Amino acid sequence: MRVRITPGGRLEGRVRVPGDKSIAHRWLILAATARGTSALVEVPASLDVRSTAAALAAVSPKARPALQAWASNDAADAEGHSSTWNVRVGEWVPTPLEVEGEGRSGLVEPSHDLDCGNSGTSTRLLAGLLAASPFLTVLTGDDSLRFRPMERVAAPLRAMGAVVETTDGHAPIAIAGGGLHGIDHHTAVPTAQVKSAVLLAGLDADGITTVTEPAATRDHTERAIRALGGPVEVDGSTVRVERFQHEGFAGTVPGDPSSAAFLVAAAALTGSELTIDAVGLNPSRIHYLEVMERFGIHAEVRVDHVEVGEPVGELWVAPCDGISPTRIEASELPLVIDEVPVLALLASHAGGDSWFLGAGELRVKESDRMTGVADGIIALGGHAAVEGDDLVVAGGGLEGGLGDARGDHRMAMAFAVAGLAAQRPIEVDGMEAADVSFPGFVSTLSGLGASIEVVSA
């Protein structure tokens, strides 16, 4: 799908973003392996989360009916929420996903390979879960997924006692699990997916499992385990867990702060005031707001409640009158790794050079985002370059033109948002990729006042 964004105009109003898929992956895994019933609301109907649900349905007979039905359900509203039309009130209302579980011991060998689609999170987290299960599982996915590195998760699971075979370091991954023991693992690169995989395996391992990272990453897994009563200790960038079997739980998935970042950027580039409701405000996920503050964008977080250990509230964005250049150090890059595309496109409108240091991990995301972002900025009339593991964006604004999303949801949305402040219209090819994390992105942006239209399906 190709869309055209015409610069100008202002955004206004209050808006919600789809549920946080990082949290949804983890809560679905915990629901399918709980003892008893879990009720989850606002599970995002994104493609990645459906991959996790479908895979869990294949290994959890008790959870299978609910997960199978949900993963194949197309009756989501325009923003991708799982909802039911309530005749009495005349509107879509959230439908709880009720998942029955009988603990990790209730998992069974799947009858087929588990297709994780384009989701690296599904692959790595499921590898951690299934490493403790005494049967054979094969995890695979699409061409993009099979390009992404998997030895980083396979190695610690082998050290815990599982038999894990990758395909030249990539998916498909064959896992013969069971009989795990705790380890003290130090990750070579900061990655929440590997940390979470090892912690999930540690919940069914003898002894203590410890993960230490070079820099702290998002902590959704630790928060959820602690909220469910699990033995979790956090000391800086080190996390420890022990064997623990949790019970069923209830929670509403917070709005995705990474999705919210695109709307914050859109408001800033149009000088608009905007409020995003019911969004996750986990400190490990909103460091991008500190970077945006250095850009000259002011936003306030207002926490009003907690869901399964996750702070939730509203995010208010003040009108912005210009973007200043900044420097993102390698030490903070892991905390904004998912937001780099939109931050880089913001930087393209700054009045000088911005640097993203130590950003080599971007090369092994859904696409090579280092090259894709730089090439996209250049294609849109801006200036950017890749220098080793650093991304440099010269600023000065964008002229207009055609941006290729390269099948990457975050690049698609970043190019679209950047077009709001270009000199002439911008077109984005591959906008359908946004459905991976933000179903309804185009309609949401349009509903807030942006001039964005579909020019070809």
C-alpha positions as CSV (number, residue, x, y, z in Angstrom):
1,M,0.0,0.0,0.0
2,R,1.3,3.5,-0.9
3,V,0.2,6.6,1.0
4,R,0.7,10.3,0.3
5,I,1.3,12.7,3.2
6,T,0.8,16.4,2.5
7,P,2.7,18.7,4.8
8,G,1.0,21.3,7.0
9,G,-2.0,21.4,9.3
10,R,-2.1,20.7,13.0
11,L,-3.1,17.6,15.0
12,E,-5.4,17.8,18.0
13,G,-7.4,15.7,20.4
14,R,-7.0,12.7,22.6
15,V,-6.0,9.3,21.2
16,R,-5.2,5.8,22.2
17,V,-2.6,3.5,20.7
18,P,-2.8,-0.3,20.3
19,G,-1.7,-2.5,23.2
20,D,2.0,-3.0,23.8
21,K,3.1,-6.0,21.8
22,S,6.2,-6.5,23.9
23,I,4.0,-6.9,27.0
24,A,1.4,-8.9,25.1
25,H,3.9,-11.6,24.1
26,R,5.0,-12.0,27.7
27,W,1.5,-12.0,29.2
28,L,0.3,-14.6,26.6
29,I,3.2,-16.9,27.5
30,L,2.5,-16.5,31.2
31,A,-1.2,-17.0,30.7
32,A,-0.8,-20.2,28.7
33,T,1.6,-21.6,31.4
34,A,-0.4,-20.5,34.5
35,R,-2.5,-22.8,36.6
36,G,-6.1,-21.6,36.2
37,T,-7.7,-18.9,34.1
38,S,-6.2,-15.6,33.0
39,A,-8.2,-12.8,31.6
40,L,-6.4,-10.4,29.3
41,V,-7.9,-7.2,27.9
42,E,-6.7,-5.1,24.9
43,V,-4.3,-7.7,23.6
44,P,-3.2,-6.1,20.3
45,A,-4.3,-7.9,17.2
46,S,-1.0,-7.3,15.5
47,L,0.7,-9.9,13.3
48,D,3.6,-10.5,15.7
49,V,1.3,-11.1,18.7
50,R,-0.9,-13.5,16.7
51,S,2.2,-15.5,15.9
52,T,2.9,-16.0,19.6
53,A,-0.7,-16.9,20.3
54,A,-0.8,-19.4,17.4
55,A,2.4,-21.0,18.6
56,L,1.2,-21.3,22.2
57,A,-2.1,-22.9,21.0
58,A,0.0,-25.6,19.4
59,V,1.7,-26.6,22.6
60,S,-1.0,-25.9,25.2
61,P,-4.1,-28.1,24.8
62,K,-5.9,-26.3,27.7
63,A,-5.3,-22.8,26.2
64,R,-5.7,-24.0,22.6
65,P,-9.4,-23.2,22.1
66,A,-9.2,-19.5,23.2
67,L,-5.8,-18.8,21.6
68,Q,-6.6,-20.5,18.3
69,A,-9.8,-18.6,18.0
70,W,-8.2,-15.3,18.9
71,A,-5.2,-15.7,16.6
72,S,-7.4,-16.4,13.6
73,N,-10.1,-13.8,14.5
74,D,-10.4,-11.0,12.0
75,A,-13.2,-9.2,13.9
76,A,-11.0,-6.4,15.3
77,D,-11.9,-2.7,15.2
78,A,-10.2,-0.2,13.0
79,E,-7.4,0.3,15.5
80,G,-6.6,-3.4,15.8
81,H,-8.2,-4.0,19.2
82,S,-10.0,-7.3,19.9
83,S,-13.5,-6.0,20.5
84,T,-17.1,-6.9,20.3
85,W,-20.0,-4.7,19.1
86,N,-22.2,-3.9,22.1
87,V,-25.7,-3.3,20.8
88,R,-26.9,-1.8,24.0
89,V,-24.3,1.0,24.1
90,G,-23.7,1.1,20.3
91,E,-19.9,0.8,20.3
92,W,-17.0,-1.6,20.2
93,V,-16.1,-2.7,23.7
94,P,-12.9,-4.6,24.7
95,T,-13.3,-8.4,24.7
96,P,-11.3,-10.2,27.4
97,L,-9.2,-13.0,26.1
98,E,-9.7,-15.8,28.7
99,V,-6.9,-18.3,28.6
100,E,-7.1,-21.6,30.5
101,G,-3.8,-23.1,31.7
102,E,-2.5,-26.1,33.6
103,G,1.0,-24.9,34.3
104,R,4.2,-25.5,32.4
105,S,3.8,-29.3,32.9
106,G,0.7,-29.1,30.7
107,L,2.6,-28.2,27.6
108,V,2.8,-30.9,24.9
109,E,4.9,-31.6,21.8
110,P,3.5,-29.7,18.8
111,S,2.4,-31.7,15.7
112,H,4.1,-29.2,13.4
113,D,6.9,-26.6,13.2
114,L,5.9,-23.4,15.0
115,D,5.7,-20.5,12.5
116,C,6.7,-17.2,14.2
117,G,6.2,-15.1,11.1
118,N,8.3,-12.0,11.2
119,S,8.5,-11.9,15.0
120,G,11.9,-12.2,16.6
121,T,10.3,-11.7,20.0
122,S,8.0,-14.7,19.5
123,T,11.0,-16.8,18.4
124,R,13.4,-15.9,21.3
125,L,10.8,-15.9,24.1
126,L,9.3,-19.2,23.0
127,A,12.7,-20.7,22.8
128,G,13.2,-19.8,26.4
129,L,9.9,-21.3,27.4
130,L,10.2,-24.5,25.4
131,A,13.8,-25.1,26.5
132,A,12.3,-26.5,29.8
133,S,9.8,-28.8,28.0
134,P,10.8,-32.5,27.5
135,F,10.0,-32.7,23.8
136,L,11.1,-31.5,20.4
137,T,10.0,-28.2,19.0
138,V,11.1,-26.4,15.8
139,L,10.7,-22.7,15.6
140,T,10.8,-21.0,12.2
141,G,9.5,-17.9,10.4
142,D,9.6,-15.9,7.2
143,D,12.7,-14.9,5.2
144,S,13.3,-11.8,7.3
145,L,13.2,-13.7,10.5
146,R,15.5,-16.5,9.2
147,F,18.1,-13.8,8.6
148,R,18.2,-12.6,12.3
149,P,20.8,-13.9,14.8
150,M,19.6,-16.7,17.1
151,E,22.8,-18.1,18.5
152,R,22.7,-15.3,21.2
153,V,19.6,-17.1,22.6
154,A,20.6,-20.6,21.8
155,A,24.0,-20.5,23.6
156,P,22.7,-19.7,27.1
157,L,19.8,-22.3,26.7
158,R,22.4,-24.9,25.8
159,A,24.4,-24.0,28.9
160,M,21.2,-24.6,31.0
161,G,21.0,-28.1,29.7
162,A,18.7,-27.9,26.6
163,V,19.7,-29.3,23.2
164,V,19.3,-26.4,20.8
165,E,20.3,-26.5,17.1
166,T,20.2,-23.4,14.9
167,T,20.5,-23.2,11.1
168,D,23.9,-21.6,10.7
169,G,23.1,-19.4,13.6
170,H,19.6,-18.6,12.5
171,A,16.1,-20.0,12.4
172,P,14.8,-22.7,12.0
173,I,15.7,-23.6,15.6
174,A,15.3,-27.2,16.9
175,I,14.9,-27.4,20.7
176,A,14.9,-30.6,22.7
177,G,14.2,-29.3,26.2
178,G,13.9,-30.4,29.8
179,G,16.2,-30.9,32.8
180,L,17.5,-27.4,33.1
181,H,19.8,-25.9,35.7
182,G,20.4,-22.3,36.6
183,I,23.3,-20.4,35.1
184,D,25.1,-17.1,35.5
185,H,24.8,-15.6,32.0
186,H,26.4,-12.4,30.8
187,T,25.0,-11.1,27.5
188,A,27.4,-9.8,24.9
189,V,24.9,-7.2,23.7
190,P,22.0,-5.6,25.6
191,T,18.9,-7.4,24.5
192,A,15.7,-7.8,26.4
193,Q,14.6,-10.7,24.2
194,V,17.6,-12.9,25.2
195,K,17.3,-11.8,28.9
196,S,13.6,-12.7,28.9
197,A,14.2,-16.1,27.2
198,V,16.8,-17.0,29.9
199,L,14.5,-15.8,32.7
200,L,11.5,-17.8,31.3
201,A,13.7,-20.9,31.2
202,G,15.0,-20.1,34.7
203,L,11.4,-20.3,36.0
204,D,11.6,-24.1,35.4
205,A,15.3,-24.7,36.2
206,D,17.0,-26.1,39.3
207,G,18.9,-23.4,41.3
208,I,19.3,-19.7,40.6
209,T,19.4,-18.2,37.1
210,T,21.2,-14.9,36.7
211,V,21.3,-12.6,33.7
212,T,23.7,-9.6,33.5
213,E,23.6,-7.2,30.6
214,P,26.1,-4.5,29.5
215,A,23.3,-2.0,29.9
216,A,19.8,-2.4,31.4
217,T,17.0,-3.1,28.9
218,R,13.2,-3.1,29.1
219,D,12.0,-5.0,32.2
220,H,8.5,-6.3,31.3
221,T,9.4,-9.9,32.1
222,E,10.8,-9.1,35.5
223,R,7.8,-6.9,36.4
224,A,5.3,-9.5,35.4
225,I,7.0,-12.3,37.3
226,R,7.2,-10.1,40.4
227,A,3.6,-9.1,40.1
228,L,2.6,-12.7,40.0
229,G,4.5,-13.4,43.2
230,G,7.7,-14.8,41.7
231,P,11.1,-14.7,43.3
232,V,12.8,-11.9,41.3
233,E,15.8,-9.8,42.3
234,V,17.1,-6.9,40.3
235,D,20.4,-5.2,41.0
236,G,21.2,-2.7,38.3
237,S,21.6,-4.6,35.0
238,T,21.6,-8.0,36.8
239,V,18.4,-10.0,37.3
240,R,18.0,-13.3,39.3
241,V,15.1,-15.7,39.3
242,E,14.3,-19.2,40.7
243,R,11.9,-21.9,39.9
244,F,8.3,-20.7,40.3
245,Q,4.9,-21.8,39.1
246,H,2.3,-19.0,38.9
247,E,-1.5,-18.9,39.0
248,G,-3.9,-17.3,36.5
249,F,-4.1,-13.5,36.5
250,A,-6.0,-10.6,35.0
251,G,-4.7,-7.5,33.3
252,T,-5.3,-4.9,30.6
253,V,-2.4,-4.5,28.2
254,P,-1.2,-0.9,28.3
255,G,-1.0,1.2,25.1
256,D,2.3,0.7,23.3
257,P,4.7,3.5,24.2
258,S,6.8,2.8,21.1
259,S,3.7,3.4,19.0
260,A,3.0,6.5,21.0
261,A,6.4,7.8,20.0
262,F,5.2,8.3,16.4
263,L,2.3,10.4,17.5
264,V,4.5,12.5,19.8
265,A,6.8,13.1,16.8
266,A,3.8,14.0,14.6
267,A,2.5,16.5,17.2
268,A,6.0,18.1,17.5
269,L,6.5,18.4,13.8
270,T,3.1,20.2,13.4
271,G,3.4,22.4,16.5
272,S,0.4,20.6,18.0
273,E,-0.8,19.7,21.5
274,L,-1.8,16.1,21.9
275,T,-2.8,13.7,24.7
276,I,-2.3,9.9,24.5
277,D,-4.5,8.0,26.9
278,A,-4.0,4.6,28.7
279,V,-0.4,4.2,27.5
280,G,2.3,2.2,29.2
281,L,4.7,4.5,31.1
282,N,7.3,1.9,32.1
283,P,10.6,3.9,32.6
284,S,12.6,1.3,30.6
285,R,10.3,2.1,27.6
286,I,10.1,5.9,27.6
287,H,13.7,7.0,27.5
288,Y,12.9,8.3,24.0
289,L,11.1,11.2,25.8
290,E,14.4,12.3,27.3
291,V,16.0,12.3,23.8
292,M,13.0,14.2,22.5
293,E,13.4,16.7,25.3
294,R,16.9,17.4,23.9
295,F,15.3,17.8,20.5
296,G,13.2,20.6,22.1
297,I,10.0,18.5,22.5
298,H,8.3,18.7,25.9
299,A,6.0,15.9,27.1
300,E,4.6,15.0,30.5
301,V,3.8,11.5,31.8
302,R,0.9,11.1,34.3
303,V,0.7,7.7,35.8
304,D,-2.7,6.8,37.3
305,H,-2.6,3.0,37.9
306,V,-0.6,-0.2,37.6
307,E,-1.4,-3.3,35.5
308,V,0.5,-6.5,36.4
309,G,3.5,-4.4,37.5
310,E,3.3,-2.0,34.6
311,P,2.6,1.8,35.2
312,V,-0.1,3.2,33.0
313,G,-1.5,6.7,32.4
314,E,-1.6,9.5,30.0
315,L,1.1,11.2,27.9
316,W,0.7,14.9,27.2
317,V,2.6,16.6,24.4
318,A,3.1,20.4,24.4
319,P,3.3,22.4,21.2
320,C,6.9,22.5,19.8
321,D,8.4,25.4,17.8
322,G,11.5,23.7,16.4
323,I,13.8,20.7,16.5
324,S,17.3,21.0,17.9
325,P,20.1,18.5,17.0
326,T,21.3,16.0,19.7
327,R,23.6,13.1,20.3
328,I,22.4,9.7,21.4
329,E,25.3,7.9,23.2
330,A,26.0,4.2,22.7
331,S,25.1,3.6,26.4
332,E,21.6,4.9,26.0
333,L,21.0,3.4,22.5
334,P,19.5,0.1,23.8
335,L,16.8,2.1,25.6
336,V,15.6,3.7,22.4
337,I,16.4,0.9,19.9
338,D,12.9,0.6,18.6
339,E,12.4,4.4,18.4
340,V,15.6,5.1,16.4
341,P,13.8,5.3,13.1
342,V,11.3,8.0,14.2
343,L,14.1,9.8,16.2
344,A,16.3,9.8,13.1
345,L,13.5,11.3,11.0
346,L,12.9,13.9,13.7
347,A,16.6,14.7,13.5
348,S,16.3,15.2,9.7
349,H,14.3,18.3,10.6
350,A,16.8,19.6,13.1
351,G,19.1,22.6,12.6
352,G,22.3,20.6,12.6
353,D,23.9,17.2,12.9
354,S,22.5,14.5,15.2
355,W,24.5,11.3,16.0
356,F,23.2,7.8,17.0
357,L,26.3,6.1,18.3
358,G,26.8,2.3,18.6
359,A,23.6,1.6,16.6
360,G,24.9,-1.6,14.9
361,E,22.1,-3.7,16.4
362,L,19.7,-1.9,14.0
363,R,21.2,-4.0,11.2
364,V,19.5,-7.2,12.5
365,K,16.0,-5.9,13.2
366,E,13.0,-6.5,10.9
367,S,15.2,-5.0,8.2
368,D,18.6,-3.4,8.1
369,R,17.4,-0.2,9.8
370,M,20.8,1.5,9.7
371,T,20.9,1.5,5.9
372,G,17.2,1.8,5.5
373,V,16.8,4.9,7.6
374,A,19.8,6.6,6.0
375,D,18.7,5.7,2.4
376,G,15.2,6.8,3.2
377,I,16.2,10.2,4.5
378,I,18.4,10.7,1.4
379,A,15.5,9.6,-0.9
380,L,13.3,12.2,0.8
381,G,15.8,15.0,0.1
382,G,17.6,15.0,3.4
383,H,21.2,14.1,4.4
384,A,22.3,11.1,6.4
385,A,25.1,8.6,6.5
386,V,26.2,5.4,8.2
387,E,29.7,5.5,9.6
388,G,30.7,2.2,11.0
389,D,28.1,1.5,13.8
390,D,27.1,5.1,14.0
391,L,24.2,6.8,12.2
392,V,24.6,10.5,11.4
393,V,21.7,12.7,10.4
394,A,22.6,16.1,9.1
395,G,19.3,17.9,9.6
396,G,18.1,20.8,7.5
397,G,14.7,19.3,6.6
398,L,13.2,17.1,4.0
399,E,12.2,18.1,0.5
400,G,9.7,15.4,-0.4
401,G,9.7,12.3,-2.6
402,L,9.2,8.5,-2.1
403,G,10.2,6.5,0.9
404,D,10.5,2.7,0.8
405,A,9.5,1.0,4.0
406,R,11.3,-2.2,3.0
407,G,8.6,-4.2,4.8
408,D,9.5,-2.6,8.1
409,H,6.7,-1.2,10.3
410,R,8.8,1.3,12.1
411,M,10.3,2.8,9.0
412,A,6.9,3.0,7.3
413,M,5.5,5.1,10.2
414,A,8.7,7.2,10.6
415,F,8.6,8.2,6.9
416,A,4.9,9.1,7.1
417,V,5.3,11.2,10.2
418,A,8.4,13.0,8.8
419,G,6.3,14.0,5.8
420,L,4.1,16.2,7.9
421,A,6.9,18.8,8.0
422,A,8.5,18.3,4.5
423,Q,8.6,21.0,1.9
424,R,6.3,19.1,-0.5
425,P,4.3,15.8,-0.3
426,I,5.9,12.6,0.6
427,E,4.8,9.1,-0.5
428,V,5.5,6.0,1.5
429,D,5.6,2.6,-0.3
430,G,4.8,-0.4,1.9
431,M,2.6,1.3,4.5
432,E,0.8,-1.9,5.2
433,A,3.8,-3.0,7.3
434,A,2.5,-0.7,10.0
435,D,0.0,-3.4,10.9
436,V,2.8,-5.4,12.5
437,S,2.6,-3.1,15.6
438,F,0.1,-0.3,14.9
439,P,-3.0,-1.5,13.1
440,G,-5.0,1.5,12.0
441,F,-2.0,3.9,12.0
442,V,-3.1,5.7,8.8
443,S,-6.7,6.2,10.1
444,T,-5.5,7.3,13.5
445,L,-3.1,9.9,12.0
446,S,-5.8,11.1,9.7
447,G,-8.4,11.3,12.5
448,L,-6.1,13.6,14.4
449,G,-6.0,16.0,11.5
450,A,-3.1,14.9,9.3
451,S,-3.5,15.0,5.6
452,I,-2.7,11.4,4.7
453,E,-4.4,9.4,1.9
454,V,-4.1,6.0,0.3
455,V,-3.0,6.3,-3.3
456,S,-2.7,2.6,-4.2
457,A,-3.6,-0.6,-2.4
